[in-house]
Amino acid sequence: PIQLSLWVRANSGSRFSALVAGDVNGDGVTGNDQVWLPTTSSEAPELASAVAAFTQGADVRVRRCVEATARAPGQRASCVGPWSFQSALVVVAELRTIGLGKRGTLNLYVENLAAFADHLLHGAQQRGWGRTTQVNPYLLRPIGFDTAGRAFRYAVNPTFGKSPFVGGIAGDGYRFTISLDVPLSADIQEQQVERWLRVRGVGARPSPDTLAVRFSRNVPPLYDAILWNADEILLEPAQVAWMNARRMLFGGDMDRLWLELATALSGLPRNFDVSAAVKQVEETTERAWEMSRLESHRLRDVLTPIQQQLLPPTVRMLIRANSKVGQRLLYY
């Protein structure tokens, strides 16, 4: 089969303060001084003119930030950054699905899919999809000092409030990664069947009872997993008694299932078909998981919602599943 996974995350803009790119208050720390903006053109004509020209061509978000900073000098976090979106696409195709062999997968990973879509749809007029939420917080930068007026002279930073391109995936970049996974060893389920059934030399194959016990470990015993954690799940004595009774009945059904498989496998010739044996094991394992899933639904009427939350992960997965599960655990 071909698996397709899409990951998308939207981030609202973070609040920040308009700052001066320098140390104008002389505290020895650069880049932490908030700006002061004139509210009228007579206070600082040169600066007022530069700010007015800047805001005229700025977007609404930046313009509101400058206006809020001018109205309330010294108020922190009066500006809001833009929204940002990050996304990734993962495509995993089994080689046999696309006619390239029986085993292995071909993987495609698109990092920062939003930036790729932005480039594909808008070309040189990109909208900034896939950028980070970090923005340039420096509205002013000192360009001199007016000794007569005893004040710094400033220039307006044209990139204020914008997300800077920092290169690579953190900025506007996107990346395609293609990988090919081809296992060099035999399939793990084939290894299990070979190890337990293949007879070499004068050796003998394990008995059906032994094989049944070995293969049964591929599906954890449902009630054992619960009863082993009875204290953590807060089980009542009546619940424990009910589960012990069900454990005997359901355990007997599972034992018969695995013994039927083991009896069939133990009678295979020395030169048996591994693929056919694996298919038998897989079909029985799927039946065992399905029996466990259906049996676990009895617990819905026995355990409280809180107790169900405290169940071991595998049992919790089964009790919530409303269709067959693809869970597989291979024991050696």
FILUM-600751 format. One line per 4 residues: number of its first residue (from 1); for each residue y, x negated, z negated of C-alpha. Coordinates in pm, 1 decimal. Example, Ala and Ser with C-alpha at 12.3 -4.5 7.8 and 13.67 -1.06 7.14 Angstrom:
// residues 2
1 = -450.0 -1230.0 -780.0; -106.0 -1367.0 -714.0 .
***
This chain:
// residues 332
1 = 0.0 0.0 0.0; 367.3 -86.6 23.6; 569.0 -69.0 -298.6; 943.5 -14.0 -287.6 .
5 = 1162.7 -65.6 -594.2; 1537.7 -12.8 -614.5; 1750.0 -119.7 -912.2; 2108.9 1.6 -944.6 .
9 = 2360.4 -42.4 -1227.0; 2720.6 79.9 -1244.2; 2968.0 -77.7 -1486.9; 3299.2 74.9 -1582.2 .
13 = 3595.7 -159.2 -1585.7; 3655.4 -366.3 -1898.9; 3990.2 -362.7 -2074.0; 4200.9 -679.0 -2073.4 .
17 = 4553.6 -800.0 -2145.2; 4802.9 -937.7 -1894.5; 4841.8 -1307.4 -1978.9; 5046.9 -1614.0 -1891.9 .
21 = 4858.9 -1898.6 -1723.8; 4981.6 -2165.5 -1961.2; 5081.8 -2238.1 -2320.2; 5435.8 -2100.9 -2349.2 .
25 = 5434.4 -2042.6 -2725.7; 5329.0 -2399.5 -2803.2; 5025.9 -2314.8 -3017.3; 4810.7 -2567.6 -2832.3 .
29 = 4587.1 -2305.7 -2668.2; 4623.1 -2243.7 -2296.6; 4582.9 -1902.8 -2138.6; 4603.4 -1675.2 -2444.2 .
33 = 4973.6 -1583.1 -2439.7; 5061.0 -1226.3 -2347.4; 5334.5 -1164.9 -2095.8; 5677.4 -1013.7 -2149.2 .
37 = 5815.3 -815.0 -1858.7; 6173.4 -697.6 -1811.5; 6220.8 -320.9 -1812.6; 6547.2 -341.2 -1616.4 .
41 = 6661.9 -568.3 -1334.4; 6951.6 -699.9 -1546.1; 6732.0 -856.8 -1816.2; 6572.0 -1120.0 -1591.6 .
45 = 6675.7 -1052.4 -1232.9; 6453.0 -1313.4 -1069.4; 6140.4 -1211.1 -1258.0; 6216.1 -838.9 -1227.8 .
49 = 6250.6 -873.8 -852.0; 5923.8 -1067.5 -820.3; 5732.4 -814.9 -1034.0; 5876.3 -522.0 -837.7 .
53 = 5772.6 -681.0 -508.2; 5424.7 -747.9 -642.6; 5364.5 -397.0 -775.7; 5487.9 -239.3 -455.7 .
57 = 5191.4 -375.0 -264.8; 4936.7 -359.1 -548.6; 4672.6 -89.6 -591.5; 4719.7 194.9 -838.5 .
61 = 4510.5 32.9 -1113.2; 4710.4 -292.1 -1112.0; 5040.4 -105.5 -1085.6; 4958.6 105.7 -1391.4 .
65 = 4860.5 -209.9 -1579.4; 5196.8 -376.5 -1507.6; 5387.7 -61.5 -1603.4; 5195.6 -26.0 -1931.6 .
69 = 5256.7 -392.6 -2014.8; 5631.2 -353.7 -1952.1; 5655.3 -38.5 -2166.1; 5466.4 -183.5 -2463.9 .
73 = 5508.8 -563.6 -2480.4; 5253.4 -725.9 -2708.7; 5007.4 -437.2 -2691.6; 4663.1 -575.8 -2621.6 .
77 = 4407.0 -444.5 -2372.9; 4654.7 -223.1 -2190.1; 4486.7 -296.3 -1854.0; 4153.7 -179.5 -1713.0 .
81 = 3939.9 -368.7 -1462.8; 3768.4 -209.6 -1162.6; 3427.0 -47.5 -1161.8; 3147.8 -265.3 -1032.8 .
85 = 2800.0 -200.0 -897.6; 2499.1 -428.2 -896.1; 2172.4 -353.2 -724.2; 1853.2 -514.6 -602.3 .
89 = 1575.0 -412.5 -368.1; 1213.1 -526.2 -397.8; 950.6 -459.6 -130.1; 590.0 -563.5 -193.4 .
93 = 338.0 -514.1 86.9; -31.1 -593.7 64.3; -133.8 -812.8 355.9; -415.1 -579.2 454.8 .
97 = -159.9 -297.0 484.2; 31.7 -483.7 753.5; -275.7 -628.0 923.8; -246.3 -988.5 801.4 .
101 = -561.7 -1023.2 597.0; -761.4 -870.9 315.8; -588.1 -1023.4 14.7; -242.3 -1126.7 -95.6 .
105 = 104.9 -976.2 -76.2; 422.3 -1027.7 122.9; 729.5 -988.5 -98.9; 1091.3 -926.5 -1.9 .
109 = 1364.4 -943.5 -266.3; 1723.7 -854.8 -180.4; 1957.1 -969.5 -455.2; 2295.4 -795.8 -477.0 .
113 = 2206.2 -525.4 -226.8; 2547.3 -361.8 -274.3; 2725.4 -672.7 -143.3; 2492.8 -683.4 158.1 .
117 = 2563.7 -316.1 232.9; 2937.2 -384.3 196.7; 2915.9 -671.4 446.1; 2698.9 -468.4 683.9 .
121 = 2920.7 -158.4 682.4; 3270.0 -301.3 646.7; 3255.1 -652.2 792.0; 3576.9 -841.7 723.3 .
125 = 3730.1 -539.5 546.0; 3487.4 -539.8 253.5; 3544.2 -302.4 -40.4; 3421.9 -537.9 -310.0 .
129 = 3079.6 -379.6 -367.7; 2851.8 -592.5 -579.1; 3130.1 -789.7 -745.9; 3136.2 -868.5 -1114.3 .
133 = 3364.0 -680.7 -1354.9; 3555.3 -997.2 -1443.2; 3911.9 -995.8 -1315.2; 4194.3 -1248.4 -1305.4 .
137 = 4402.9 -1168.7 -1619.8; 4693.1 -1404.2 -1545.9; 4997.2 -1212.8 -1425.7; 5254.5 -1491.6 -1461.9 .
141 = 5251.7 -1868.9 -1434.5; 5535.4 -2096.3 -1553.0; 5717.1 -2280.9 -1272.2; 6002.6 -2433.7 -1471.4 .
145 = 6233.3 -2406.2 -1768.2; 6592.1 -2277.8 -1763.1; 6773.7 -2503.2 -2010.5; 7091.3 -2298.3 -1998.0 .
149 = 6917.0 -1969.9 -2070.9; 6653.5 -2143.8 -2286.6; 6369.7 -1955.4 -2117.2; 6076.8 -2026.1 -1890.0 .
153 = 6093.1 -1938.3 -1523.8; 5785.8 -1759.9 -1389.1; 5612.3 -1678.7 -1062.2; 5390.3 -1374.8 -1019.7 .
157 = 5022.5 -1444.2 -956.9; 4924.3 -1248.6 -641.0; 4555.4 -1235.2 -746.0; 4626.1 -1071.4 -1083.0 .
161 = 4384.3 -789.9 -1167.0; 4145.6 -876.0 -885.0; 3786.3 -990.7 -907.6; 3787.1 -1354.7 -802.5 .
165 = 3521.9 -1479.6 -563.1; 3323.6 -1723.4 -771.5; 3056.6 -1788.4 -509.5; 2686.5 -1712.9 -502.8 .
169 = 2533.6 -1400.9 -647.4; 2790.4 -1367.0 -927.8; 3063.3 -1291.0 -676.3; 3038.6 -1132.2 -333.5 .
173 = 2722.0 -1311.6 -225.8; 2384.0 -1164.7 -154.9; 2048.6 -1329.9 -111.0; 1723.8 -1252.7 70.0 .
177 = 1406.7 -1403.7 -72.7; 1074.9 -1374.5 110.6; 757.6 -1499.3 -52.4; 391.1 -1489.0 36.8 .
181 = 130.7 -1465.9 -240.1; -222.0 -1552.1 -132.4; -479.3 -1603.9 -411.8; -708.0 -1898.5 -348.2 .
185 = -977.9 -1787.9 -589.0; -1197.9 -1481.0 -570.1; -1067.1 -1148.3 -695.9; -1084.8 -1133.3 -1075.8 .
189 = -1309.6 -826.6 -1066.9; -1542.6 -1004.9 -825.7; -1552.3 -1301.5 -1062.1; -1650.6 -1072.6 -1347.4 .
193 = -1935.8 -914.9 -1148.0; -2055.2 -1253.2 -1019.0; -2055.5 -1404.0 -1366.1; -2253.4 -1122.7 -1526.9 .
197 = -2494.2 -1029.2 -1247.2; -2558.8 -1337.4 -1035.3; -2894.2 -1495.8 -1126.1; -2922.7 -1868.8 -1056.9 .
201 = -3237.1 -2078.0 -1079.4; -3492.9 -1945.6 -1325.2; -3234.7 -1757.0 -1530.5; -3256.9 -1386.0 -1602.6 .
205 = -2996.8 -1114.4 -1566.1; -2873.8 -957.0 -1894.8; -3039.8 -635.3 -2002.8; -2880.0 -297.0 -1922.1 .
209 = -2778.3 -254.2 -2285.7; -2600.0 -591.6 -2283.0; -2430.1 -518.1 -1951.7; -2321.3 -175.7 -2076.0 .
213 = -2153.2 -330.7 -2378.6; -1979.2 -593.5 -2164.6; -1843.8 -354.3 -1902.9; -1740.3 -97.6 -2165.1 .
217 = -1485.6 -348.5 -2296.8; -1284.3 -298.1 -1977.2; -1167.8 33.8 -2127.6; -1060.5 14.0 -2494.4 .
221 = -1232.5 266.8 -2726.2; -982.5 547.7 -2772.8; -1040.6 649.0 -3133.2; -1112.0 296.7 -3259.4 .
225 = -763.3 189.6 -3154.2; -615.8 478.1 -3356.3; -832.8 450.3 -3665.2; -776.9 74.2 -3688.5 .
229 = -407.2 155.5 -3728.8; -446.4 464.9 -3946.8; -198.1 347.3 -4210.0; 68.6 254.3 -3956.5 .
233 = 28.9 590.4 -3778.8; 49.6 775.7 -4114.7; -277.4 962.1 -4059.6; -376.5 1230.4 -4310.7 .
237 = -735.4 1240.6 -4446.5; -807.9 1555.9 -4245.7; -689.4 1385.7 -3927.9; -907.7 1081.9 -3997.5 .
241 = -1210.8 1305.7 -4052.9; -1146.9 1493.9 -3725.9; -1110.7 1168.2 -3532.2; -1428.9 1022.1 -3676.2 .
245 = -1617.1 1332.0 -3560.8; -1463.3 1313.4 -3212.3; -1527.2 940.5 -3206.7; -1902.4 999.4 -3234.1 .
249 = -1908.8 1270.6 -2967.0; -1677.0 1103.8 -2717.7; -1827.2 760.4 -2785.5; -2168.4 897.2 -2690.5 .
253 = -2034.0 1024.9 -2357.9; -1879.2 686.8 -2283.4; -2195.5 498.7 -2382.6; -2399.8 706.7 -2139.1 .
257 = -2147.4 642.0 -1862.0; -2159.2 265.0 -1905.5; -2537.3 256.6 -1949.2; -2580.8 445.8 -1621.7 .
261 = -2370.8 180.9 -1446.1; -2548.3 -107.7 -1620.3; -2892.8 29.2 -1529.5; -2794.0 51.4 -1162.4 .
265 = -2649.4 -299.3 -1160.5; -2938.4 -460.1 -1345.2; -3174.7 -342.6 -1073.2; -2983.0 -514.6 -793.0 .
269 = -3165.8 -789.1 -597.1; -3069.7 -1154.7 -637.5; -2877.1 -1156.2 -310.5; -2683.5 -838.3 -392.4 .
273 = -2364.6 -733.7 -211.9; -2079.7 -830.1 -443.9; -1831.1 -594.6 -276.0; -2065.1 -297.8 -321.8 .
277 = -2122.4 -388.8 -686.3; -1749.8 -422.3 -747.5; -1699.4 -78.5 -594.4; -1953.2 68.4 -836.8 .
281 = -1780.6 -96.8 -1132.5; -1438.1 20.8 -1015.1; -1553.2 381.6 -970.6; -1710.3 387.0 -1317.5 .
285 = -1405.6 220.7 -1472.3; -1179.6 481.3 -1313.1; -1400.4 760.3 -1450.5; -1388.8 601.3 -1796.3 .
289 = -1007.8 582.8 -1791.8; -987.0 942.9 -1674.3; -1224.7 1057.5 -1948.9; -1010.8 870.7 -2203.2 .
293 = -693.8 1029.4 -2066.3; -832.9 1381.6 -2088.4; -976.9 1316.7 -2433.8; -643.2 1179.4 -2556.1 .
297 = -477.0 1512.4 -2473.8; -668.1 1664.5 -2766.0; -447.2 1450.9 -2987.0; -139.9 1644.6 -2878.0 .
301 = -249.5 1930.0 -3104.6; -365.0 1703.6 -3389.0; -87.1 1447.8 -3427.7; 276.5 1517.8 -3504.2 .
305 = 543.0 1399.2 -3255.6; 633.1 1114.4 -3493.0; 269.1 1005.6 -3519.1; 236.7 1013.9 -3141.5 .
309 = 531.1 775.3 -3120.6; 347.5 535.8 -3354.9; 27.1 522.9 -3150.4; -85.0 191.5 -2994.3 .
313 = 74.1 139.4 -2649.6; -241.8 209.8 -2447.6; -317.5 534.5 -2633.0; 47.5 639.2 -2610.7 .
317 = 34.2 581.8 -2235.7; -278.8 794.7 -2201.8; -154.5 1084.5 -2413.5; 163.2 1105.5 -2204.5 .
321 = -8.7 1076.6 -1864.7; -51.5 1400.7 -1670.7; -246.0 1242.2 -1385.4; -488.6 954.9 -1331.8 .
325 = -370.8 617.7 -1458.4; -400.4 289.4 -1271.4; -453.4 86.0 -1587.1; -704.3 -197.9 -1563.2 .
329 = -816.1 -446.9 -1830.2; -1079.4 -700.6 -1731.0; -1278.9 -857.8 -2013.3; -1465.3 -1186.9 -1980.0 .
***
